Amino acid sequence: MKIYLPLDSFAVACGADLIAETLRAEAARRGVALQLIRNGSRGMAWLEPLAELEIDGVRHGFGPLEPGDVAGLFDAPQSHPKAIGPVEAHPFWAGQTRLTFARVGVIDPLSLEDYEAHGGLSGLRRALGMSRDACLEEVTQSGLRGRGGAGFPTGIKWQTVAKAVADQKYIVCNADEGDSATFADRMLMEGDPFTLIEGMIIAGISTGATRGYIFTRSEYPVVIRVMEEAIRRAEAAGLLGDDILGSGHSFRLEQRVGAGAYVCGEETSLLNALEGKRGVVRAKPPLPALQGLFGRPTVINNVISLATVPVIFAKDAAHYRDFGIGRSRGTIPLQLAGNVKYGGLYETAFGLTLEQIIRDIGGGTATGRPVKAVQAGGPLGAWFPTSLFHIPFGYEEFAGAGGLIGHAGLTVVDDQTNMLKMARFAFEFCAVESCGKCTPCRIGAVRGVEVIDRIGRGDAAALPLLESLCSTMKSGSLCALGGFTPYPVMSALTHFPQDFSVKEQEDA
């Protein structure tokens, strides 16, 4: 009997480890030989823990499971009350274009044999047979942009590091995923860690870097465990070390765990933390691509950016570039969270409208009430009202509407949400998480909370002050933490002025 059960944090938080114990105990009681594979999550969070039973070569899903549901999997699985049928026929899964996440939820995350059987390492083997210039051109022509939020062209960043002259260069993976409503990095590392390792090796080959670091979060214990074991197995298999697959190329990789500071998601703060210093923002220039980790040229990319590189090399740049719209090429892992009926991860090509994403894919709100707005890009992203749900999901399209794609996290709220409170949360979040390096962020966020509270008490004179404060923070902050805080504040004020009006506050 072959059953897949996620080790992913979605599932573990919902009791997957207890389900695993119950499955083993039930199999032992019945004398059934059980092969239990702890895979990654399919991304359908509302169905976790989602067990998959292989029946005649097809994986059938059952979820969300509770311990009392386990016996039924052995008795009559086809008539099980939690049965959802063949998993890959489920509308949420079947409608996706899975490139970066093609193996997540499908394979045993720590099996290199399973990884290779599903196309893994084909990108690396191709890269090993290419010149450095050809590798750089492949990434550039794919149109891949930074999936961590900035959207900077990956090929240009790699070319800068490749051209730099230094005795040592580094590849740093920014896995410090701290935005609310984001979990793509975590899901990828828990469900397909070797694709990140493969992407970092290709980055090293392309730029001349021979050492890499993955900077992840202490809040991700499953990630830490899985990545450590994956690195160990990759070393044993000759994927990491002084002679990668007998090619003569060298690349060594280590994982480092941060202490939980949100600002370390900013690349220069991350570098300081890696060097053992306080996680505060560095002034730029110099750019990290020229003087990064330990003063050496450094590529800093997000998990999804690096994990997408093997896809580009396996299928070629043109194949990847064919997906998307405008200057937003390829696919994007949408992360649906908040008050949404079908929350989880949905990978698709750029270009779907917010209407399609929130209503058709997400199913609207979990409460059944009307959708009021969606925040795109984490806690510092802009709020989009339903009147803007026609906007396609793309970097330039969102920027033109005063928003950010960020890490593609989407937080849905219904019509009972007070947007003044959401604006206050943005300032409060910034005040708590600020590294303190620059005055506009350190002081501005604290003043912002005070100004919002004045408006909440009915002080209409504070509204112009709020706008002036946001303008100062946006223009004067050293990094995106203070610079982006005005996005949720001003979008809330612009699109939902009634929640900021004196009359509304008096009525409330």
TAHU-V165993 format. One line per field, one symbol per residue. phi: phi as a letter, one per 30 degrees, with the letter a starting at -180 (. if undefined). psi: psi as a letter, one per 20 degrees, with the letter a starting at -180 (. if undefined). burial: 1 if it has 24 or more other C-alpha atoms within 12 Angstrom, else 0. Layout:
phi=???
psi=???
burial=???
//
This chain:
phi=.cbcbdcededddcjddddddddddddddcicdccccdcdddjcddcddcdbcdbhicdccbaddbedddeddddbedcddcdcieddcdedddddcccdcecdiccdeccdddeddcjdidddddddccddddddddddddidbeddkdidedddddddddddcadbbbcccdcddcddibadedddddcaddddddddddddddcidcbbbccccddcddeedddedddddddddidbkdbdhidjdcacbbcbcdcjdedddddddddedddicddbdcdbdddedcbcdhicebdcbdededddeeddddcidddddddjbhcccicbddccbidbdcdkcbcadekdddedddcdddiidddidddcabccjidccdccdddcdddddaedddddcibbdhcidbccbcdcdcddddddddddddddcedidcdeddcdddddeddddddddjdddddddddddddddddcddbddddcedddddddddcbdddcdddddddd
psi=popppqiqhggghjkhhhggghgggggghikpopoopnarqijnhijqpoqppookipopqorpqrhiighhhhfmhhjphjpjapgiiphhghiqnofhkhipigrohjohggghhkiqihgghghhjqrghhgghggghhjpqojihhkppghgghhghhiqpqipqqpponkmniqqjpjggggghhimhhhggghhghgghhijqiqqpooaqhimhggggghghggghhghjjhqbimokjiiqppqpqpqprjjphiiiphhhgggghjjrpmqqqqprqqhhgndpkjqpppoqrghghihghgghhiqghgghiqaqcjnqbrpnpopabmqgnqapoprqqiqrhghgggggijbqhiirqpgrpppkaijrqpprhijiipqnqghgghhjkaqhcjkpoopqaiipohhhhgghgggggggipijhqghgghhhghggggghghhjjnhiighhgggghggghhiqhaighhihhghghhgggilhhiiqgghhgh.
burial=1111111111110111111101110110000001011111111111111111110000111111111011111100100101111011000110011111111111111111001101111111111100010111111111111111111111111111110100011111111111111111111111111111111111111111111111111001011111111111111001111001100011111111111011111111111111000011110000111111110111111111111111111111100110111011111111111111111111111111111011101111100001111111111111111101101111111100111111111111110001111111111111101111111111111111111111110000011001101111110111111111111111111111101110001000
//
